[in-house]
Amino acid sequence: DAYNGTNLWMREIPRSLRLGAFLDCSNYVVDSQALYVVADDTCHVLDVGTGEPIRQLTAPGQTSDEARHWGYVARVDDLLVGSLRRPGAAYDRQSREDDAALWDDSMSLVTSTSMFALGAPESDLRWQYRSGVILNTTITIGGGRIYFLESHSPQPLENTSGRMPMTALKPGPNYLVALDVHTGATVWRIPWSLENYQHIAYANYAQEKLILSGNRYVDRKLWYFFETLDALTGQSV
């Protein structure tokens, strides 16, 4: 209960643990009717009032040759938006060694191989987008558009773990992409330099502005850099 903290319900969802969200993305989202919890290749849809299961959704595009797990998840209008990642890419184990891997100059970020949207609640596939390697920390939605950084560097394209440091993405070519959230069509796609993104990259949206942030060492000091764009056109402001 948001008012007094009373425990209203509890439900165990195996394989839903996700650590190091600052290197990945959240696997929970809620609307007025349901809580959506991602675990491996499944999105568990629960009644928000009771915690009772409503349905289970399987990540689309599964084949025996190329299994994928569910990465990003968000609710927008009548859509459930998600991404597909490689199995084992998410940080889901708790140990001293695993925790140390989260806090290091060579820390690896979780990536996805595609974006998609399902109808909610029908769960029919509305669209799917696949091009390059998508950086999960940069997926953001606003103004009817989805934004993310996408790499076509040789090393990320050949990577089979789904995790990699920013140094692997840096050579490029890399792009900042905007998709129409309702159709999956590309609104704009511009080349993007990762010179100021040594360890991490994030994207945020508000009031038709898109802010990209990253960091790198300058004279042995860690500096943070921010770039602001017009969200509709992708032009710097």
C-alpha positions, 0 to 999 in steps of 0.5 A: 500500500503506497499510503502506509506500506502494508503488504497487499500481495506477494508473488514469486516469479522465477528468473525475474531478478535483474541487477545492475540496471544502470548497465541495462534497463528495467524489466518491470512496468505497470499501468492502471490494470496490470503489472508486467514482469519480464523473466527470460523470454516471458512477460508475466502479466499480473493483476495490480490489485491481487497479483493474480496472473492474467496471462503470459506473453512470449517474446516474438521471433523465437526460433530454435536456431536463434533464441532470444530473451526479453530485454526492455519493456514499456507500456505506451498507449495500446502497445507493450514495447520491448526489445530482444536480447541474447540469453545470459546477457542480463546481470542476474546472479548475486556474488562477490565476483558478479558484483565487482563486474558491475563497478569497473572501468571496463564494465560491460553494458547489456545490448539488444538485437531488435525492438518490437511492439505488441498490442495490449491486451491482444498481444498481437505483433504490431511491428519489429525493428532489427538493425545493428546492436542496440544499447539498452541504457539508451532506450527511451520513449517520448512524443510518440517516438522511441530513441536509442543508440545503435552500433554497427561496429564489427566487434558488437555485431559478432558478439554472442554474449549480449554484453560489451564495454563501450570501447567495443562500440566506439569504432562505429559506425554508430547511429542515434535512431528515432522510431515511430512507436506505433508503426516502428518506422524510422523517423530519423537516423543520424551518425553519432560519435561515442568520443565522450562515452568511455564507460556509459551512455544514457538517453532521456526525453522531456518536452520534445528535447532529447538529452544524451549523456556519457563520460570519459577521463580528461587529465585523469579526471572523470568528466560527464558530457551532455548533448541536447537535441530537438527530439522531432528532428534530431538536430542539436539545440 
